[in-house]
Amino acid sequence: MPKCERWIVAKKLVVVLDAATIKEIIDLGGQVGGGWCQVHQHIHVNPDNKEKIEKLLTDKGYEVDITSSIRHPENEGVHEVGQ
């Protein structure tokens, strides 16, 4: 039996700015890159519920991944002392 990943991640693309705000930004000479953002939620699982929780999430339109595949912007640029 493969080792159970204890934390999974539910991911989904969501709209950040509404259409009216995007239009106002463009009318002011700005540009909007994409207009969406990927959000994610960490979820602790165990061998007894992992597959059921993954199915629940995918049935509701979420992508499911393992935590090691998620990039956290708050950690970018953080280096150990001396590096």
N, C-alpha and C positions, 0 to 999 in steps of 0.2 A: 504494500500500500504506500503511495507517495506521501511524503511529508505534507501536512496541512499547513498552508499559509495562514497564520493566525489573524492577520489583518488584510482585508480587501478594501478596495476603493470603488465607490460608485461615482461615475463621471457623466456630465451632461453639458451640452452647449446651451447657453441661455442668452437671451437678448439683453444687452446692458442699457442701451439708449432707445427710447421710443422713436417712432418715425418722425414725429413733429420736432423733437429735439435735434435729430440728425439733420432735418431740413434747415432748421435755424442755424446750425453750425456751418452747413454748406453755404447758406445765404450770406453768412458773415465771412466767407472766404476760407473756411477751415476744411479739413478733410477728415473723414472717419475711416479708420482701418478695420473693415470687417463688420463692426457693430455687434459682435458677439464675444462671449467669454466662456471658457471652459471652467466649470466649478467642480469640486469634488468633495466627497465626504468619506472619512475613514470609518470602517465598521469592523468591530472585533467579532470573529467567528470561531467555531470549533468544528471538529470532524463530524459531529452529529447534525449541524445546521448549515454548514457552508454551502452545499449545493442548493438547498431550499432557498436560502437568502439570495444567492446569485440568480436563481430563476425568478424570484420575486422582483428583483431589481431590473433584470433584462426584460421581463414582461411589461414593466412600467416605462421602458424606453431608456434606461440607463446603460452605459457601458460599464463593465466590471473588470477591474484589473487588480494586480497586486501592488502593494504600497511601494515597492522598490522601483516601480516604473513611473512614479509621480515625481515631477520636478517641483520643488518648493522655492518660490522666488525669495522668500525671506532668508533662505540659506545661501543664496548666491552672493559671491563676494566675501563670504566668511572664510577665513583661512586660519590655520593653526598659527600660534605665535612663532615667529622666526621664518615664516614662509613668505 
